Amino acid sequence: MSGEEGSEKRSRGQRFRDGLTPKRVGLYAVLFGMIGFYLAPLESGLMTSIKSTEAFASTTPFAPPGPEGATIEPWLLAWESLQESLFNLRGSLANSLFFALPATLLSATLGSLAAYGLTKVSWRGQILVFALLIAGVFIPYQAVLVPLRQFWSFIDIASMLTGVPVLEPRADLIELSITHTAYGIPICTVLFRAYYQTLDNDMLEAARIDGASITRIYRRIVLPLSVPMFAVTLIYQFTQIWNDLLFALVIVQSSEFFVVTQELNALQGALVQEYNIQMAGAFIAALPTLVVYIVFGKQFAEGVAGGGT
């Protein structure tokens, strides 16, 4: 038995050596080089975030700080800075979750419903509506800032929420959530429409013959099959919404309810740039999006690959 195992190991080693052709070695070298090039900014940011001010000034960004220069103080200072505008001990991270989660769920859900109506339900004017949604995808944020500010000044959500203790102070965050929901519907619709076009029409037609309504078909057949694409849109939307700064600067006026990108922007010093604290704050701000990718990673891969259809 040991002779057979030794022979098998030798054959594996021989196959490995035979597979190391110059072309394959070159391919792996290029791939590892691309991986290193892609991860270099992350490595530099991480090294910067664990350096003291003196170590940062005396070393290159990507070099390790050394035993004397290594410290987690920038992370502690960044966390404290992010918590300067606390409200009931929740702070800017909680403010971002307050507006980002509803906006992500609503834009994905409404995009799914719109895509279902544009692909699996026949009605007059579909092409025009879809063309308008396509146009909405390409409207830049900067083009809507002035009318957006004027619109929310006219609507005045705060006056509508007068007397509601939890929501009234957070009127700016609600406006921000509604804005991202509306802005995210076009791209979510486009993503879901491409996905729904791959669904088996015979299965849906059989359900119609059996007497199922449009709503029932969506709820019982289309929605369960949409889980992978929901993972794709939720991850995409949450990342886009969480990282947005432009809409937040225009809509959120009270520093007490600044979102995490605004607080991260506030970490920049007026006279001295403390890059180690800024890098630590950036990693802290990125943690929720990382958690979302980890939780929905499998479904995201299936959705991108077209699985579940």
N, C-alpha and C positions, 0 to 999 in steps of 0.2 A: 504494500500500500504506500509506503514511504517512497519507493522508487517511482510509482506512478505520480505521486504528488510532486516529486522533484522534476520529473519529466514535464509535467504540466506547467510548473513555474518557469522552466527553461523555455518552453514554447511561448509562454506569455511574454517573457523578456525578449525573445527573438522577434515576436510580432511587434513589440513596442519599438525595438531598434529599427526594424524594417519600415515602420511607419514614420520614422524621423527623417523624412526627405527634406532637402533644402527648401522646397516650396512650402511645406507645412511648417518648418521651423521659422521661416520668414513671416508666414501668416500669423503664427502665435506671437512673434516679436512685435508685429504691427498692432495686434489686438491688445497686448499688454501695454504697449506704448500709449494707445488711445485711452485705456483705462487709467493709466497714471496721469495723462494730460487732463482727463475729466475730473479726477479726484484731487488734483493739485490745489485748486482754490479751497476745497473743503479742508484739506490738510493744513493749508496755510492759516485759514480762519480758526481752526481748532487749536493750532499751536499758539496763535496770537492770543486766544482767549484764556490761556492758562499761563501767561507771562505777566510778570510784574512790569511796571512802567519802565524801570531801569533796564530789565532784560529785553523788553521790546525795542528800546532805543539802541541797544548794543548788539542785536542779532538780526539776521534776516528773517522775514515773516515765516518762511517754511521750516526754519531750523528749530529743533527742540530747545526749550528754555534752559535746560540744565538744572541740577538739584537746587542751586541757590535762587534761580529766577523763576522756578515753578510755583504757582499759587492758584488757588481757586477764588481769590478775592474778587477778581473781575466778575465772576459769575454771581457772587453775593451782592456786589454793588449794582450789577445790572438788574438783578431781581428786585432789589430795594428801589431802584429807580423806576422800574416798571410798576411798582406798587405805591408810588407817591400819591396817585389820585384814587385812593381806595374809597369804595362805597360799600358799606356793609361787608368789609373784608374780602371783596372779590376782585376789584381792580380791573385793569385794562384787558387782561386775558378773559375774564368773565364777561366784560362788555363785548368783546369780539365774538365770543360764543353766543351771546344773547342775540346778536343780529345775524351771524353767519349761519347758524344751524337752521333757523326757519327759512332764510333765503335759499339755502342749498336744497332743502327738502321741497319747498314750493316750486322753485324753478325746474327741478327734475320732474316732479309730478305733473305740472302743467305742460312741460315739454313732451312728456310721454303721452298725455291725453291729446295734445295738438297733433303729434305725429300719427297717432292712431286714426284720428279723424282725417288726416291728409293721405293716408295710405290704404286703409281698409274700409273706408266709408266713402261712397260716391255722392258728390254733391257739386252744384255749380259754383264756380269761382275758386276751386282748389288751387289752380295754378297761380292765380293772382295772389292769394294769401301766402302761398309758399314763397313766391318771389319777394313779397314784403318781408317775410321772416329772414330770407337769405340776405336781403339788404340790411336788416337789423344786425346781423352778425358782424358786418364790416363797418358799422358806425363807430368811430373812435370815441373814447371817453371825453376827450378834450372838446369835441364838437357839441356836446350836450350840457356842458357845465353851467353856462349862463342860463339857458332855459330851465335847467333842472333846479337851480337855486330860486329862480322866479316862480316856478311851479310850486315848490314846497313853501315858499313865502305866502303864496295865495291860498294853498290848502290849509296850512296851519294845523298840523296834527296835534300839537300841544293843547290847543283850545278844545279840540274834540275829546281829549283824554282828561279834561279837567275833573278832578275828584277821584281819579283812579290812582291810588297811592303808588303802586309799583310801576305802572306804565307811563304816567304823566312826566316824571323826571327824565325818562328815557325816550322821549318823543323823537329826538335826533337819531337814536339807534333804530327806532321803528321806521323812520323815513329812509335810513340807509338800507335796511333790510328789504323794504319794498322796492327801492331803486335797483338793488342787485337782483332781486327776483325778476323784475321786468326786463332787465338787461340780459339775464341769463336764459330766458325762455327761448329766444331764437336759436342759440347754439345747441341747447338741449333738444329742441325740436328737430334740428338737422341730424343730430346724432341718432336719435330714436327713429327717425324716418328711414335712415339707411339700414338700421337694424330690423325694422318691421317689414321692410321690403323682402327680406329673406325668409319670413315666416311662410309656412305652407298654407296657401289659400284654400286648398281642398278641405283642410281641417276646419277652418273658419266657416266655409260654405256648408259643411255638414252640420255645424252647430246652428246655422241659420235655418236650415231645413228642419231641424228638430224643434224649432220655435224659440231659440235663444234670442234675446234682444241684443242691440248693439252694446248696451251697458253690461249685460251679463257676459257677453263674449269677451269683453275687455277684462272684466273682473275675474272670470274663471279660467280663461285661456291665455290671453295676451299678457296680462300682468304677471302671472307666475313665470312665463317664459322671458320676462324682461329683467329678471334679477341681475344677470351679468351686465347688461347695459346700464341699469341703475347704478351699479357699482362704478362703472366708468364715469358716468355723468356726475355722480355724487363726489367722487374724488376730484374730478376736474373742476367742478363748480366750487367746492369747498376751498381748494387751493387758490383759485382765482379770487374768490371773495375774501378769504382770510388775508391774502397778501396785498389787497388793494389799499392804496393810500390816497389816491386822487379824490375819489368820491367822499372819503372820510374827511379830508381837509375842507371840502366845500360844504358838507352837510352838518357835521358834528362841530358845534360851537363851544360847548362847555367842556373845559379841561377835566372836569370831574368824571366825564363819560368818554374820555378818549379811548379809542380802540388800540390794539397792540401795535399796529404799524405807526400810529401817531406817537405813542410813547417811545417806540424804538427810534423814531425820527428825533424825538426830544433828547435822546442820549447824546447827541452831538453837542459838544461844548462850544461856547461862544468864542473862546480864545484858544483853548487847547483841545485837540482832538485825541480823546482817549480810545484808541482803536481796540485795545484789549477788552474794554467794557462794551464797546459797540458790537464786537464779534460775539461775546458771550450773550448779549441781549438778542442778537440775531438767531443764535442757536436755540435760546429759550423760546423765542417767538415761532420757530419752525417746528417745535415738538408736536403740537396738535396735528399738523398736516402729516408728519411722520407716522403718528399713531393711526390716522385714517388710512394711509397706504398699507400699514401692516395688517389692520383689521380686514380691509376689503381687497387685499392683494390678490387672492386666488380668484375672486369674482371679477376683478379688474382684468386679469389675464384672459379669462374666458370671454369677457365682453370684447376685448380688443381682437381676439382670435375668431370671434363670431360664434363662440360656443353657446350651447343652450338653445339653438334655433332648430 
